[in-house]
């Protein structure tokens, strides 16, 4: 009987030991599953976030850039947020949601003559101070238009300190264009043909944008011009060729890509699309795509 009792005790102890072992294995499995899920979620959050800031009266940037953003999410592994002037593109004093710039890995600007309130401008300034990269389009050379003496007047030169472009329209730098009836032949600069942004773009294409005059002083800060524009049927007999795309480091120390192109018909040109996708990858610190997933269908009207 004693031996029977001892045998029962051994069985009970063994059963408890087995149960504890099984419970320990189950706990490890659950922890492993939770860790795997957590890493999976972390992996998802590692997708770079691009915040597009749009607001222009003329070029429909708030309609073209969302198509680019959707393409970047669908085929190239980015997360995107597109911010727009409210209640419409003509609203110069409000772009809701600029707080998103706090989490952005890359900011893309297509602005024209905005007069944003100080708190919204502060969010843009905070982003610039992070030295994170920037991409800009066309009228962003004159993104802001505060009256003389306004506390935010210095922001009229946003193009210069953010993108190495002329500091606003006209003025002593004579930033101008060669007429709405003109267009632009774009040619790759041979000496930089190996630049990754130009991969697959081709040596030449025609853009509907009328050529912006930025030379002789801009692009500044040692920027590297990638493509030159030649005006077709300019309204100025003294028109000369100007850079239409460049890279560089801005006054805050951030890498930048800027193009003076951006007419909605430009966005429907595959070479321009290819350059934009490449430039966004480059600015975000990612290799340009080995495989081109385009073209995109971008049929957006010009407003004037």
N, C-alpha and C positions, 0 to 999 in steps of 0.2 A: 504494500500500500504506500509506504514511504517512497519507494522507487517510482510508483505510479504518479505520486504527487510531484516528485522532482522532475519527472519527464514532462508533466503538464506545465510546470513552471518554465522549463526550458523552451517548450513550444511557444508559450506566451511571450517569453523574452525574445525569442527568434521572430515571432510575428510582429512584436513592437519594433524590433530592429529593421525588419523588412518594410514595415509601414513608414518608419522614419526615413529610411533610404529612398523609398518611393516618393515620399513627400518632398525630400530634398531634390530629387531629380525633377519633379514637377515644378518646384520653385525655380530651379535653374532654367527650365524650359520656358517658363512664363517670363522670367527676366530677359532671357535671350530674345523671345518674341517681342517684348516691349522695347528692348534696345534696337532690334532690327527695324521696328516700326518708327522709332524715334529717329534713327539714322536715315530712314527713307524720307521722313518728313523734312529732316534737315537738308537732305540732298535736294529736295524740291525747292526749299527756300534759298538754296545757293544759286538758283537761276538769277542772272543779273537783272536788276530792275531798271528799266528805262522810263523816265518821265518826260513826256512831250508837252511843251508849253506853247500854246498857239493863241494867236489873236492878231489878225491883220484885216484891213478893209478890202484888200484887192486880190490876193492870190489864192484864196481858199485853202490856206494851210491847215485849217481845222477840218477840212474834208479829205485832203490828200494824205496827210500824215497818219490818220487812223488806219488807212489801208496798209501803209507801210508797217505800222505797229502790229496789225493783225498778222501780217506775213512773218514778222519777226517771232511772234508767239507760236504760230503754226509750224513753221519750218526750221527755225534757227535757235530755239531753246532759250528765248528771253521772256521775261515778264514785262508788261508795259502798262502805263497809265497815261491817258491822253487828257490834258487839261485844256479847257476852251474859255474864251471870253464869254461873260454872261451879261445879259440874256442872249446876245448874238455877237457875231464877229465885229460889229461896229461899236460895241461897248468898250470904251477905252479905259475904264476905271475899275474893272473887276475881273480877275481870273480866279475863281474859287478852287480850293484844293491844293494850293501851292505848298501846303504842309507835307505833301508827298515827297517833296525834294529832300526831306530829312532822311529818307530811306533809299534814295536813288543811288544807283551805281553810275548812271550816265544821264545827263540832262540834254534835251534837244529843244532848241528855241526857233520858233518862226513867228516873230513879232513885228509890229509896225505901229509906231507912234502911239504907244500906250501912256497913260497917266495913272498908273496904279497907286493905291494908297501906301503909306509908309510901311504898314505892317506886312503887306504883301511883298514889297520890294526887299524888306529885311530878310524874308525867307529865301529870296534869290541870292542876296548878298551872303547869307549863311552858307548856301551851297557853294558859291564861288570860293569862300574861305576854306572849304574842305580840300581844295585842289583836285577835286574829282573832275573827270573829263567832260567836255562839252562838244556838241555838234550844233551848227547854226546854218540857217537858210536866208538868203536874199535880203529882205527888208529888215532883218535883225541888225543890219548896220545902223539903222535908225529906229531901234526898238522903242525908244521913249521920246516924248516930246513935251517936257515940262516948260512952262513959261520962264522967261528970264527972272532971276531973283527967287525962284521957287526953292524950298529947302532940298528938293531932290533933283535940282537942275543938272548936277554932275552925271546923273544917270542917262542923260541924253548922249553921253559918250560911251554907253554900254558896249557898242560894237568894238570900240578900240580896246578897252581893258579886258573884255571877255574873249574877243575873237581876232585881235590884231588887225581889224578892219578900220576904215575911216571912222572918226568919232561923230557920227551923225551925218545928216544930209546937207549938201552945200557947204556953206561956211568957207573959212580960209583954205580948207583942203579941197574945195571944189568937187566934192563927191557928187556925181551926177550919172545920167545914162544918155544913150544916143537915140532916144525917140521910140515911142510905142509902136511905130510902124516898122521898125527895124527888127532884126533877129540876129542870131549869133552862131557862127561856125566855131565849134570847140575842137581843139587839137591837143593831144597829149604832148607834154614836154619830154623830148627824147632822153634827156639826161636823168630823168627820174622814172623811166619806163618800168623799172623793176620794183617800184613802190607797191606794196601789197594792196593798197586801195585801188590801184589801177588794174588789178588782175581781172581779165576777162572783159574789160570795159571797151577795148578797141581804141584805135589811134585817133579816130575822129567821129563826131556826130554833130547833128544840127539841133540847136535849142531855140525854142520860141522866145525865150527871155531876151529882152533888149539888153545889150552889154552895159554893165556898170563900169564907170571909170574910177579906179582905185589908185592907180599909179600917179605920181612917182613915189609917194611916201609909204604906200601900203601895198600888200600886207607887211606889218612891222614885226619887230622882235625876232628877226632872223627866221621868219616863217619860210616854209618850202612850198613854192608854187608847183602844182601838179598838172594843171591844164590851163591853156590860154584860150581866150575868146577873141574872135575877129568879127567886127560888126558888119552885117549885111544891110545895105541901104540905110546908113546912119543919117541923122538929121544934122550932123556936124561934119563939115568937110575936113576938119582937123582931127577926126576920130582916130584913135590908135588902139592897138591890141592891149588887152588887160588880162591878168589872171582871173579865172573864174572858180578855182578850187585850190585850197592850200591847207597845209597842216602846220602845227607849230606848238609853242608853249606860251600861254598867255601871261599877263602880269601877275597872276596869282600863283603861277607855277603848274598850271593844269595843261594836259595835252588837249589840243583842239583840232577840229576839222571844220572848215567853213566853205560854203559855196555861195557865190552871188547868183546862181541859177535858182529856180524855184517856181517859175510859171507853171500852172497846172498841166499844160501840154508837155513841159519838160518831164514831169512825173510819169507821163505815158510813154516815154522813150526808154527802151530796154537798157541802153548803155548808161543813162542817167540813173535808172533804178539800181543797176548793178553797182555803180560807184557808191550810191547811198548805202546800200546794204553792206558793202565792204567797209566803208568809212565808219559805220556804226560799230561793226565788229572791232575794227582797229582801235577806235576811241575807247571801247569798253575793255580793251586789253585781251581780246580774243583773236585767234587766228581767223583770217578771212575764210569763208566757206570754200572747201575743196570742190563742192558740187553746187552749181547755180540752180536754185529751185524756181527761178522766175520763168517768164515775166509775170508781172502783176497787171491786172486790168484796172487802170486808173483813168476814168473818164469824168473829169471834174471841170466845170466851166470856170472861165476867168470872169471877173465881175465887172470890168470896165470896157 
